[in-house]
Amino acid sequence: MSVNTTNGYGRISISEEAIAQIAGHSALECYGIIDLLSNRFSDSFAGIFKKNQKGKGVRVLCYGDRIFIDLYVIMKYGLSIEAVAEALKKTVKYDVEKFTGMIVDTVNVNIVDTGV
C-alpha cells in the first residue's frame, strides 16, 4: 500500500516502506534508543543476511490519508521510559509528517528490551 496525495504539481504516492525507513532513521536518532527490533521471526531471520535494514522494527499502516506507526525498540537501561517514549513519538511524528505532508494519526512505542 501507499499514501497518496495531490497538490498543484500532480499526484504523489509514497510507499509504506519509504515511510518505515524515515520513521526508523528518526527513531534511531532519539536519545535513549539503542536499536529497533523486528517483531516477526521471519524478519529477524532475514535480518541475518541483510546489513542495511532501516525499516526493521517499524510497522506502518495507511488508511486513506492517515498514517499509523508501530515502533519496536530497545531502550537504554536506567532512563525514564515515559520521557524517552514521549520524545520518540514526537520526533517520529514530526519527521514523517514533514517528509510526507500527511497526518500521522498514531505512533505506538513498544519497548521490547532494555540494553544493559
Backbone as a printed PyTorch tensor [residue, N CA C, xyz], in Angstrom:
tensor([[[  0.8370,  -1.1860,   0.0000],
         [  0.0000,   0.0000,   0.0000],
         [  0.8740,   1.2380,   0.0000]],

        [[  0.2400,   2.3230,  -0.2640],
         [  0.9480,   3.5850,  -0.2540],
         [ -0.0150,   4.7000,   0.1340]],

        [[  0.5640,   5.8260,   0.4780],
         [ -0.2050,   7.0150,   0.8160],
         [ -0.2090,   7.9010,  -0.4240]],

        [[ -1.3710,   8.3900,  -0.7850],
         [ -1.4950,   9.2190,  -1.9820],
         [ -2.0130,  10.5960,  -1.6290]],

        [[ -1.4940,  11.6000,  -2.3220],
         [ -1.9710,  12.9610,  -2.1690],
         [ -1.8380,  13.6760,  -3.5110]],

        [[ -2.5250,  14.7550,  -3.6310],
         [ -2.4660,  15.5460,  -4.8530],
         [ -2.2280,  17.0050,  -4.4750]],

        [[ -1.3270,  17.6430,  -5.1950],
         [ -1.1030,  19.0690,  -4.9950],
         [ -1.0230,  19.7540,  -6.3540]],

        [[ -0.5620,  20.9700,  -6.3930],
         [ -0.5000,  21.7320,  -7.6270],
         [  0.4340,  21.1490,  -8.6730]],

        [[  1.3690,  20.3170,  -8.2350],
         [  2.3390,  19.7350,  -9.1570],
         [  1.8970,  18.3880,  -9.7060]],

        [[  0.8700,  17.7890,  -9.0830],
         [  0.3910,  16.4930,  -9.5470],
         [  0.1210,  15.5460,  -8.3980]],

        [[  0.0740,  14.2590,  -8.7120],
         [ -0.2230,  13.2130,  -7.7270],
         [  1.0710,  12.6730,  -7.1370]],

        [[  1.0830,  12.5070,  -5.8240],
         [  2.2510,  11.9920,  -5.1240],
         [  1.8590,  10.7050,  -4.4120]],

        [[  2.6740,   9.6700,  -4.5730],
         [  2.4350,   8.3860,  -3.9360],
         [  3.6900,   7.9890,  -3.1670]],

        [[  3.5450,   7.7010,  -1.8700],
         [  4.6770,   7.3290,  -1.0240],
         [  4.3990,   5.9510,  -0.4480]],

        [[  5.3180,   5.0160,  -0.6300],
         [  5.1090,   3.6430,  -0.1710],
         [  5.2750,   3.5430,   1.3430]],

        [[  4.6660,   2.5130,   1.9150],
         [  4.7920,   2.2700,   3.3540],
         [  6.2390,   1.9500,   3.7260]],

        [[  6.9830,   1.3170,   2.8200],
         [  8.3840,   1.0020,   3.0870],
         [  9.2200,   2.2750,   3.2300]],

        [[  8.9420,   3.2700,   2.3880],
         [  9.6690,   4.5380,   2.4760],
         [  9.3510,   5.2530,   3.7890]],

        [[  8.0870,   5.2130,   4.1850],
         [  7.6970,   5.8250,   5.4560],
         [  8.3500,   5.0900,   6.6150]],

        [[  8.4200,   3.7600,   6.5310],
         [  9.0610,   2.9670,   7.5890],
         [ 10.5410,   3.2930,   7.7020]],

        [[ 11.2050,   3.5170,   6.5780],
         [ 12.6200,   3.8700,   6.6240],
         [ 12.8360,   5.2280,   7.2780]],

        [[ 11.9940,   6.1930,   6.9620],
         [ 12.1070,   7.5200,   7.5850],
         [ 11.8500,   7.4220,   9.0880]],

        [[ 10.8060,   6.6840,   9.4760],
         [ 10.4800,   6.5280,  10.8940],
         [ 11.6010,   5.7970,  11.6340]],

        [[ 12.1710,   4.7740,  11.0200],
         [ 13.2650,   4.0320,  11.6470],
         [ 14.5060,   4.8820,  11.8250]],

        [[ 14.8480,   5.6500,  10.8060],
         [ 16.0090,   6.5370,  10.8950],
         [ 15.7990,   7.5930,  11.9770]],

        [[ 14.6080,   8.1460,  12.0230],
         [ 14.2790,   9.1570,  13.0230],
         [ 14.3310,   8.5740,  14.4360]],

        [[ 13.8200,   7.3530,  14.5930],
         [ 13.8100,   6.7070,  15.9100],
         [ 15.2230,   6.4330,  16.4110]],

        [[ 16.1050,   6.0100,  15.5240],
         [ 17.4770,   5.7000,  15.9320],
         [ 18.2660,   6.9380,  16.3330]],

        [[ 17.8220,   8.1140,  15.9100],
         [ 18.4910,   9.3460,  16.2960],
         [ 18.0260,   9.8710,  17.6520]],

        [[ 16.9740,   9.2970,  18.2070],
         [ 16.4490,   9.7500,  19.5010],
         [ 17.3340,   9.2720,  20.6480]],

        [[ 17.4950,  10.1470,  21.6390],
         [ 18.2730,   9.7940,  22.8160],
         [ 17.5730,   8.6780,  23.5840]],

        [[ 18.3320,   7.6690,  23.9630],
         [ 17.8090,   6.5710,  24.7630],
         [ 17.4160,   5.3540,  23.9530]],

        [[ 17.3880,   5.4640,  22.6360],
         [ 17.0270,   4.3270,  21.7880],
         [ 18.3190,   3.6820,  21.2960]],

        [[ 18.4850,   2.4090,  21.6170],
         [ 19.6800,   1.6810,  21.2090],
         [ 19.5130,   1.0990,  19.8120]],

        [[ 18.3800,   0.4230,  19.5910],
         [ 18.1640,  -0.2320,  18.3060],
         [ 16.6770,  -0.4860,  18.1030]],

        [[ 16.3230,  -0.8220,  16.8930],
         [ 14.9740,  -1.2560,  16.5600],
         [ 15.0050,  -2.7660,  16.3980]],

        [[ 13.9440,  -3.4160,  16.8160],
         [ 13.9070,  -4.8690,  16.7830],
         [ 12.6310,  -5.3150,  16.0990]],

        [[ 12.7700,  -6.1720,  15.1330],
         [ 11.6080,  -6.6560,  14.4100],
         [ 10.7500,  -7.5190,  15.3140]],

        [[  9.4440,  -7.4280,  15.1390],
         [  8.5290,  -8.1940,  15.9800],
         [  8.1350,  -9.5220,  15.3540]],

        [[  8.6150,  -9.8050,  14.1330],
         [  8.2900, -11.0630,  13.4800],
         [  9.5490, -11.8970,  13.3270]],

        [[  9.4230, -13.2070,  13.5100],
         [ 10.5690, -14.1030,  13.3920],
         [ 11.1290, -14.1040,  11.9740]],

        [[ 10.2590, -14.0700,  10.9800],
         [ 10.7240, -14.1070,   9.5870],
         [ 11.5920, -12.8890,   9.2730]],

        [[ 11.2430, -11.7350,   9.8460],
         [ 12.0580, -10.5370,   9.6410],
         [ 13.4020, -10.6680,  10.3450]],

        [[ 13.4100, -11.2610,  11.5400],
         [ 14.6520, -11.4390,  12.2770],
         [ 15.5820, -12.3970,  11.5440]],

        [[ 15.0190, -13.4550,  10.9700],
         [ 15.8110, -14.4300,  10.2360],
         [ 16.3830, -13.8060,   8.9690]],

        [[ 15.5740, -13.0150,   8.2750],
         [ 16.0450, -12.3430,   7.0600],
         [ 17.0930, -11.2860,   7.3980]],

        [[ 17.0000, -10.7020,   8.5810],
         [ 17.9380,  -9.6670,   9.0050],
         [ 19.3520, -10.1750,   9.1860]],

        [[ 19.5190, -11.4800,   9.3520],
         [ 20.8540, -12.0580,   9.4830],
         [ 21.6470, -11.8400,   8.2010]],

        [[ 20.9740, -11.8870,   7.0710],
         [ 21.6430, -11.8040,   5.7820],
         [ 21.6840, -10.3940,   5.2010]],

        [[ 20.9030,  -9.4870,   5.7430],
         [ 20.8750,  -8.1160,   5.2470],
         [ 21.5910,  -7.2090,   6.2380]],

        [[ 22.4560,  -6.3630,   5.7340],
         [ 23.1920,  -5.4730,   6.6130],
         [ 22.4810,  -4.1580,   6.8570]],

        [[ 21.7970,  -3.6420,   5.8700],
         [ 21.2040,  -2.3150,   5.9840],
         [ 19.6790,  -2.4160,   5.9740]],

        [[ 19.0950,  -2.5460,   7.1520],
         [ 17.6420,  -2.6340,   7.2650],
         [ 17.1330,  -1.4440,   8.0450]],

        [[ 16.8530,  -0.3500,   7.3630],
         [ 16.3920,   0.8560,   8.0470],
         [ 14.9600,   0.7280,   8.5290]],

        [[ 14.1470,  -0.0830,   7.8730],
         [ 12.7450,  -0.1920,   8.2280],
         [ 12.4280,  -1.2890,   9.2190]],

        [[ 13.4500,  -1.9700,   9.7380],
         [ 13.1680,  -3.0430,  10.6880],
         [ 12.6570,  -2.4550,  11.9940]],

        [[ 11.7640,  -3.1780,  12.6370],
         [ 11.2160,  -2.7070,  13.8940],
         [ 10.1670,  -1.6250,  13.7440]],

        [[  9.7420,  -1.3600,  12.5140],
         [  8.7360,  -0.3430,  12.2440],
         [  7.6280,  -0.9770,  11.4250]],

        [[  6.4050,  -0.8010,  11.8670],
         [  5.2500,  -1.2580,  11.0890],
         [  4.4090,  -0.0390,  10.7600]],

        [[  4.0960,   0.1450,   9.4940],
         [  3.3400,   1.2940,   9.0280],
         [  2.0600,   0.8130,   8.3750]],

        [[  0.9480,   1.3950,   8.7850],
         [ -0.3390,   1.1350,   8.1580],
         [ -0.9010,   2.4570,   7.6740]],

        [[ -1.4340,   2.4510,   6.4640],
         [ -2.0190,   3.6490,   5.8850],
         [ -3.4770,   3.3920,   5.5650]],

        [[ -4.3350,   4.2600,   6.0580],
         [ -5.7610,   4.2230,   5.7400],
         [ -6.1510,   5.5900,   5.2110]],

        [[ -6.4040,   5.6590,   3.9190],
         [ -6.7170,   6.9520,   3.3210],
         [ -5.5020,   7.8480,   3.3730]],

        [[ -5.6450,   9.0050,   3.9880],
         [ -4.5030,   9.9090,   4.1260],
         [ -3.9560,   9.9240,   5.5540]],

        [[ -4.3080,   8.9230,   6.3360],
         [ -3.8160,   8.8110,   7.7180],
         [ -2.7350,   7.7380,   7.8070]],

        [[ -1.7490,   7.9780,   8.6590],
         [ -0.6310,   7.0580,   8.8320],
         [ -0.5970,   6.5950,  10.2890]],

        [[ -0.4780,   5.2920,  10.4880],
         [ -0.3610,   4.6930,  11.8190],
         [  0.9780,   3.9760,  11.8880]],

        [[  1.7710,   4.2680,  12.9210],
         [  3.1220,   3.7250,  13.0270],
         [  3.2700,   2.9740,  14.3440]],

        [[  3.8300,   1.7590,  14.2820],
         [  4.1990,   0.9770,  15.4590],
         [  5.7140,   0.8300,  15.4550]],

        [[  6.3520,   1.1700,  16.5740],
         [  7.7990,   1.0460,  16.7190],
         [  8.1110,  -0.0180,  17.7630]],

        [[  9.0760,  -0.8690,  17.4850],
         [  9.5370,  -1.8980,  18.4160],
         [ 11.0040,  -1.5920,  18.7020]],

        [[ 11.2800,  -1.0960,  19.9200],
         [ 12.6000,  -0.5420,  20.2220],
         [ 13.2740,  -1.2460,  21.3930]],

        [[ 14.6050,  -1.1240,  21.4030],
         [ 15.4150,  -1.4840,  22.5630],
         [ 15.8810,  -0.1690,  23.1550]],

        [[ 15.5420,   0.0550,  24.4150],
         [ 15.8210,   1.3160,  25.0770],
         [ 17.0090,   1.1740,  26.0260]],

        [[ 17.7370,   2.2470,  26.2090],
         [ 18.8780,   2.2630,  27.1120],
         [ 18.4090,   2.0720,  28.5540]],

        [[ 19.0960,   1.2360,  29.2960],
         [ 18.7360,   0.9320,  30.6730],
         [ 18.9600,   2.1450,  31.5720]],

        [[ 18.0380,   2.3630,  32.5110],
         [ 18.1880,   3.4030,  33.5150],
         [ 17.5300,   4.7270,  33.1760]],

        [[ 16.9290,   4.8360,  32.0220],
         [ 16.2670,   6.0780,  31.6360],
         [ 14.7740,   5.9900,  31.9180]],

        [[ 14.1270,   7.1220,  31.9890],
         [ 12.6890,   7.1710,  32.1900],
         [ 11.9870,   6.6850,  30.9200]],

        [[ 11.2230,   5.6180,  31.0620],
         [ 10.5230,   5.0450,  29.9180],
         [  9.5380,   6.0630,  29.3470]],

        [[  8.8160,   6.7260,  30.2150],
         [  7.8150,   7.6890,  29.7620],
         [  8.4410,   8.8440,  28.9950]],

        [[  9.5460,   9.3830,  29.5030],
         [ 10.1840,  10.5260,  28.8530],
         [ 10.7540,  10.1440,  27.4910]],

        [[ 11.4190,   9.0030,  27.4230],
         [ 12.0020,   8.5620,  26.1510],
         [ 10.8980,   8.2460,  25.1400]],

        [[  9.8310,   7.5770,  25.5760],
         [  8.7370,   7.2080,  24.6770],
         [  8.0350,   8.4510,  24.1330]],

        [[  7.7900,   9.4500,  24.9680],
         [  7.1360,  10.6760,  24.5110],
         [  8.0180,  11.4350,  23.5150]],

        [[  9.3190,  11.5250,  23.8110],
         [ 10.2320,  12.1950,  22.8870],
         [ 10.3000,  11.4460,  21.5600]],

        [[ 10.2980,  10.1280,  21.6200],
         [ 10.3310,   9.3020,  20.4170],
         [  9.0780,   9.5130,  19.5730]],

        [[  7.9210,   9.5210,  20.2120],
         [  6.6630,   9.7380,  19.4980],
         [  6.6540,  11.0920,  18.7820]],

        [[  7.0460,  12.1360,  19.5080],
         [  7.0350,  13.4820,  18.9260],
         [  8.0170,  13.6070,  17.7660]],

        [[  9.1980,  13.0450,  17.9240],
         [ 10.2220,  13.1370,  16.8860],
         [  9.8020,  12.3980,  15.6240]],

        [[  9.3340,  11.1570,  15.7890],
         [  8.9300,  10.3540,  14.6290],
         [  7.7310,  10.9930,  13.9370]],

        [[  6.7640,  11.4480,  14.7080],
         [  5.5750,  12.0940,  14.1330],
         [  5.9740,  13.3250,  13.3240]],

        [[  6.8170,  14.1730,  13.8900],
         [  7.2520,  15.3860,  13.2000],
         [  7.9920,  15.0600,  11.9040]],

        [[  8.9620,  14.1420,  11.9670],
         [  9.7670,  13.8230,  10.7940],
         [  8.9470,  13.1900,   9.6730]],

        [[  8.0420,  12.2830,  10.0200],
         [  7.2230,  11.6340,   8.9890],
         [  6.2310,  12.6280,   8.3810]],

        [[  5.6310,  13.4670,   9.2070],
         [  4.7160,  14.4720,   8.6700],
         [  5.4450,  15.4650,   7.7700]],

        [[  6.6500,  15.8410,   8.1540],
         [  7.4450,  16.7580,   7.3460],
         [  7.8180,  16.1010,   6.0150]],

        [[  8.1610,  14.8250,   6.0340],
         [  8.5690,  14.1030,   4.8310],
         [  7.4010,  13.8560,   3.8770]],

        [[  6.2690,  13.4400,   4.4320],
         [  5.1490,  13.0260,   3.5840],
         [  4.1490,  14.1310,   3.3060]],

        [[  4.0300,  15.0860,   4.1980],
         [  2.9910,  16.0980,   4.0660],
         [  1.6290,  15.5750,   4.4920]],

        [[  1.5920,  14.3770,   5.0670],
         [  0.3560,  13.7430,   5.5310],
         [  0.2860,  13.8340,   7.0470]],

        [[ -0.8590,  13.4440,   7.5880],
         [ -1.0580,  13.4700,   9.0320],
         [ -0.7400,  12.0950,   9.6150]],

        [[  0.1440,  12.0820,  10.6120],
         [  0.4100,  10.8500,  11.3440],
         [ -0.5950,  10.7950,  12.4760]],

        [[ -1.4730,   9.8160,  12.4150],
         [ -2.5430,   9.7030,  13.3930],
         [ -2.0250,   9.1760,  14.7220]],

        [[ -1.2550,   8.0870,  14.6870],
         [ -0.7950,   7.4450,  15.9110],
         [  0.6270,   6.9300,  15.7560]],

        [[  1.4250,   7.0970,  16.8150],
         [  2.7360,   6.4590,  16.9110],
         [  2.7180,   5.6490,  18.2010]],

        [[  2.7590,   4.3360,  18.0750],
         [  2.7910,   3.4420,  19.2290],
         [  4.2150,   2.9800,  19.4680]],

        [[  4.6950,   3.0870,  20.7040],
         [  6.0330,   2.6600,  21.0610],
         [  5.9320,   1.3840,  21.8870]],

        [[  6.5630,   0.3290,  21.3930],
         [  6.6190,  -0.9630,  22.1020],
         [  8.0690,  -1.1980,  22.5090]],

        [[  8.3230,  -1.2020,  23.8100],
         [  9.6780,  -1.4170,  24.3120],
         [  9.8620,  -2.9140,  24.4870]],

        [[ 10.7420,  -3.4700,  23.6570],
         [ 10.9610,  -4.9180,  23.6250],
         [ 11.9870,  -5.3200,  24.6620]],

        [[ 13.0060,  -4.4640,  24.8730],
         [ 14.0930,  -4.8210,  25.7850],
         [ 14.7720,  -3.5420,  26.2450]],

        [[ 15.5300,  -3.6660,  27.3340],
         [ 16.3910,  -2.5730,  27.7720],
         [ 17.8180,  -3.0800,  27.6970]],

        [[ 18.6380,  -2.3700,  26.9670],
         [ 20.0370,  -2.7710,  26.8330],
         [ 20.7920,  -2.4860,  28.1070]],

        [[ 21.4110,  -3.4920,  28.6380],
         [ 22.1410,  -3.3340,  29.8850],
         [ 23.6090,  -3.2480,  29.5910]]])
